[in-house]
């Protein structure tokens, strides 16, 4: 036998060093994701109970069963708005800042 098999020197050095240039964009993306996650949980639930109590039952004097239905519609619309905002922000996050002509 020839002896133990050795790994090439590239593997012996370990993984390449972490690219620090991407760290800022990763943190920014995680902050954006956390913000929209919190918004996705709190906004529809808050709008559901607020619109049910103050708008539909309070101002419009609807019955309890009708106010449940319309408050659920408000909550679903809030979910769609938050999702659309998230897609818009995520789409524009990687876009270049300058709007001028690039040479």
C-alpha positions as MATLAB code, in Angstrom:
seq = 'XXXXXXXXXXXXXXXXXXXXXXXXXXXXXXXXXXXXXXXXXXXXXXXXXXXXXXXXXXXXXXXXXXXXXXXXXXXXXXXXXXXXXXXXXXXXXXXXXXXXXXX';
ca = [
       0.000    0.000    0.000;
       1.055    3.579   -0.567;
       0.231    4.874    2.920;
      -2.549    7.127    4.189;
      -4.399    9.236    1.673;
      -3.915   12.940    2.304;
      -6.353   15.632    1.367;
      -5.168   18.353   -0.988;
      -3.830   21.450    0.688;
      -6.998   23.396   -0.221;
      -9.119   21.209    2.054;
      -6.603   21.116    4.883;
      -6.811   24.881    5.355;
     -10.530   24.739    6.161;
     -13.397   26.613    4.609;
     -12.759   29.939    2.928;
     -13.082   32.981    5.180;
     -16.577   34.436    5.544;
     -17.193   37.271    3.129;
     -17.902   40.283    5.319;
     -19.349   42.282    2.434;
     -22.596   40.290    2.512;
     -23.056   40.555    6.275;
     -24.724   43.974    6.111;
     -27.208   42.902    3.448;
     -27.999   39.718    5.370;
     -28.724   41.669    8.554;
     -30.840   44.111    6.579;
     -32.835   41.281    5.003;
     -33.382   39.623    8.378;
     -34.569   42.907    9.910;
     -36.986   43.379    7.034;
     -38.273   39.828    7.412;
     -38.696   40.222   11.180;
     -40.533   43.529   10.753;
     -43.000   42.094    8.247;
     -43.457   38.930   10.317;
     -44.460   40.985   13.347;
     -46.665   43.169   11.146;
     -48.298   40.073    9.613;
     -49.272   38.771   13.042;
     -50.318   41.945   14.824;
     -52.002   44.078   12.150;
     -54.734   41.664   10.975;
     -55.576   40.553   14.503;
     -55.661   44.105   15.787;
     -57.762   45.312   12.871;
     -60.139   42.384   13.287;
     -60.974   43.148   16.902;
     -60.882   46.931   16.496;
     -63.130   46.995   13.438;
     -65.529   44.479   14.987;
     -65.935   46.401   18.229;
     -65.686   50.023   17.153;
     -66.755   50.181   13.504;
     -69.243   47.399   12.830;
     -70.862   46.949   16.245;
     -70.206   50.428   17.634;
     -70.758   52.843   14.749;
     -72.852   50.771   12.363;
     -74.890   48.915   15.023;
     -74.541   45.552   13.258;
     -75.383   42.253   14.893;
     -72.597   40.146   16.338;
     -72.712   37.540   13.565;
     -72.594   40.182   10.816;
     -69.737   42.029   12.492;
     -67.687   38.807   12.667;
     -68.038   38.392    8.931;
     -67.090   41.934    7.976;
     -64.252   42.121   10.497;
     -62.812   38.938    8.977;
     -62.892   40.586    5.554;
     -60.970   43.562    6.965;
     -58.365   41.196    8.464;
     -57.936   39.319    5.175;
     -57.489   42.594    3.307;
     -54.847   43.628    5.862;
     -52.960   40.368    5.244;
     -52.962   41.039    1.517;
     -51.706   44.592    2.001;
     -48.854   43.423    4.244;
     -47.893   40.720    1.752;
     -47.928   43.203   -1.125;
     -45.750   45.613    0.865;
     -43.318   42.827    1.690;
     -43.019   41.804   -1.958;
     -42.495   45.449   -2.968;
     -39.776   46.006   -0.353;
     -38.061   42.694   -1.125;
     -38.142   43.406   -4.855;
     -36.590   46.852   -4.447;
     -34.069   45.855   -1.774;
     -31.450   44.728   -4.288;
     -32.051   47.541   -6.768;
     -29.329   50.158   -7.226;
     -29.914   53.393   -5.322;
     -29.011   55.891   -8.038;
     -31.582   56.692  -10.684;
     -29.194   58.651  -12.864;
     -27.460   57.465  -15.990;
     -24.657   54.962  -15.306;
     -21.581   54.918  -17.521;
];
